[in-house]
Amino acid sequence: MPGAGLAGYKFPMLNPIAALLIEILEIYKWVVIAAVIVSWLTAFNVINVHNNFVRTLLRILFALTEPVFRQVRKVIPPISGLDFSPIVVFVGIWFLQYCITWASFRGTL
């Protein structure tokens, strides 16, 4: 029986497209975390930015996150040197994941 859970109780399955979108957003959340950590390590001179591998990693993270951060910074600029764009992006990702899950389960119960 499709969608049958433990002890025969039926629970809805997440739409496959919704599940894919949620997973992509989850991966992007980890990319944002990595970008934030790497930016802190760079600011405190913990990692060597002259290393080819590190420079490549920085370019990849910058290319993946900066377009989204830039759009957020247009609305909320850095305040006293603190960049709140990663936090806003996190909240946006959470909201999108919640909306996708809600829309996928709507009408299935």
N, C-alpha and C positions, 0 to 999 in steps of 0.2 A: 504494500500500500504506500504510494508516494506521499512523502511528508509525514509519515507515521513516526512518532517519537517513541520514547520509553513507555513501556506498558500499553502500547497501542494508542496513546493520546496523540491527536493530530496537531501539528504545529505548522505554520506556513513556512515555505522556503523562500529565501530572498531571490528576487529576480536576478538572473545571471549577469545582465548588463549593470544592474545596480551594484551587485557584488564586485564586479570589475572596477567600477568607478570608485567605490569605497576603498578598494585595495590600492588603486593608483593614488588616491588622496592620502592614504596611510603611508605609502612609500615617500610621497612628497613631504609629508610631515617629518620623516626621518632625514630627508635631504635638508630641510630647514634647520633641524637640530644640528646636523653636521656643519652647516654653513655658519651657524652662530658660534659653535665651539671652535671652529677653525679661525674665525675672526677674532675671538678672544685670545687664542694661542698666538696668533700673529701680532696682535696689539701688545702682548706682554713679552714678545720676542722669545717664545718657547720653541717655536718651530722655525726652521731656516727657510726663508722664502726664496733663497738662491738655489735650492735643490730642485732639480728638474721634475721629480715626481711631485713634490709639494706644489710647485708652480702649476703643473698640469691639474692637480686636484683643485687648487684655488680657482683656476679658470673654469673648470667644469661646474663647481659649486656656484661661482659667480654667474655663469650663463644660465643656470637652472633657477636661481633665486632672484637675481637682481631685477628682471622685468616685473615680477610680482611685487617685490619690495618697492620699486620705483613708483608703481601706481598707488601704493599705500602712502608713501612719503609725500605724494602730491596733495593728499588730503590731510595727513597728520605728519607734519615735519618733525625732525628730531627736536626734543625739548631738553634744553640744558645739556646737550651732548648725548642724550640717551635716545637710541633709536627703538621705537616701539613697533616698528613694522613687522618683525617676526611674531610678536604677540598677537597683533591684529590678524596676521595670516593664519596663525594657529586657531584663533576663534572662528575665522572664516571657513577653515577646513572642517572644524567640528560642526559648524552650522550646516555646511554642505552635506557632510556625512549623515547628519541627523535628518535633513530634508529628504535625502535619497532613500534612507531607510524607511522613513514615514510614508513617502510616496509609493515605495515598493510594497509595503505591508497594508496600505490603505485598501480596504475592500476585501481583504483575504480572510479576515476573521469572522 
